[in-house]
């Protein structure tokens, strides 16, 4: 403030700005010195998971930890707090003792939180400690002892905390991408920057509306002609027109279902049952395809049953169509430290590797048939992402295609 306010005064000519801002600066500094560490301790109490054993004490402790700040406010009022910062050694002694004690308690609780955790949770908590502890400890040491001993050359040492905080943010982002961090899992996805699902949906709605109106007229004409022509005398063009109308109706219904805004109705579902319910629909026309399933029976997923069956039906139908006649589909599941991975692999004809990145793009298809519109995999990816997971694909011409579905750990639920 000592640097910024005079600079603003020199530019804009605001001589009263310093006096106006002083109470605000004092209040913010009071909050920082008095409430930052108590708030950190309350968070650390929950982080240490002590409420299970000491719930009655913690209920009062999370309020009592603010009492010292309340009493100190009688001696160092919030709106004149900044006036004590410059030369008052008593002030710095009191707040050094106050904040160092709280910093030690905070550090102890954070370490306890790591030691009492197990497995993946312990690893996650250790990462949180590495992100949060360094800036807190550095701030406490660089501000208070330096002032007590009046080491003027180090008065601005606390500015170095900006570097530590920046490193902590970088570490947070890295861990969030790699493993997931503090309940957040970041993922990157390449897409065409000049297209998006919102515009695709709007275009689809508009196009679907027009097609629906026109097919209704065409269907009315087809039905009229069928009624007035004996079946033996009906021209071949009438059958072609009827099939075209049917294809257009199927197209409109499917794009409306697959590109609509996805709203989840979640329930606990056994993963194996979801796959089993999708198989009859997908493989009814391919009796010569064998399916090998190696999925744990105890995997229960908090998901939308209707959407997920549709997802598996789409993927399995694609696999069956890629195999064409005789072949094998392998469905293999396995736990990892992030959740559960599901591999669906076929030995069909596959596609070129440079086309794999387009597989989830709306309207992309390699099948020139009346029933393939290139929206099934787009729908699958939207549903999986809506569930907090991810789906990836690999393929090689003549070797087959594999889909990998990631089910996040937070979506896995107990059997009962």
Phi, psi and omega in degrees: 000324182296337180264320187285314185298312177299327179294317178295322179297318182292331182274312188257353179067056181241080186295334182269004185295322182297313180294326180290323186275341184303312178299322179294315179299319179297316181296315180296320178293321177300315178300316182296312185286328188260325190250343184299309183290319175302319178297321178296322180293320177300317178296320181293329177299317178287324179299322181285352177060041182272350185294338179294323183259335186231040185303317183295321181286320183293328179303322179271326184296324183293344172263321183296332183294342178269352183297319178303321178297323179296314181290324179294336181293338176289330181267329181230082185299148185302318188277353174237020185299323184295338182290341181271350189288325191294301192234357187279101182293324178300317178303311183292327178295314181298312184284336174292311179298315182301309186283327179292318178300314180294325178295319179295316179298316179300313181297319180297315181295322179295318179293320176299320179300325178286315185293329183274353179271165181225155172060224183298325180296320179296319178298317179296317181293324177298320178296320179297318179299317180295333180278320189269321187295313184305312180294327180292312181295317181298318179298316182297316183286321186282343182263308194274305180300325180300322181285323179299315182272004175051050177270087189299327181295343182249012182300330181257019178299328183297343176298335178296345178296338177300321179293316182294317178297319179298318177296323178295321178294318177298318178296320178300313181295318180299313181292325179294327177283319187283307187241342195093140187213126177053043178082003181245129176238115179264147176215149179257145179216125179278137180208163177289120189293338183263013175227157175204162184294332181295312180293325178299316181295319179297315178298319181295317180300316181294312180297317180298323180296317180295313181298318181299317180295318182288321179293330177297318177294316181297319180295323178298317179293319180299314180297322179296316181293322178297323180290331185259353176248127170300146185305323182289334183262355183295132179293155181298328180298331180294319177295321178297317179296320179297318179294322179296318178298317180298319179296317179296320178296317178298319180299311182297316181296319184288316181292327178294321180287321187273335183251009177287163176296126186275123176242123186273136168245097193273145173206165180279120184232139174283126184303319181298323180290323178299316180295317182297322180288334180278336187295313183302322180292322187280327189249012185297331181263004182228071183291345183269003177269129177262143182240124176257119182245122176231075182238134181299134182289339185267012180274112176246136189238130174278102188207175173272112187300313184298314181295319184289324175298320177297321178298309180296324178296320178297313183294316180292325177295317176301317180297316180296319180291328178288329179283322177077297185239279183245132180181192186226137170243124178256129176240109188234132178239153179201144174283147165222182187288349180259348183155235182224134180253136179236122179254126174240110189236136176235161178252039179282197186283342176067184176225169179296143184299328181284355178259353185299322181297343180266356189299327183264007178281136180304135176072009174276126178208149176253005184250120182265072179229159182294344185253001179252114184248357177077027179240352183297312182287330174299315177299315181303314182294319179299320180293313181298316179297323178297330178276003179084008180257202179207157177223136180228162181221147170227149180203154178214131183304124178083354183248338180117182183227145178231135173247136178241120179253127178259119175260117185294152182303322183291345179269348179278131184235161181289159183297323183251000000 
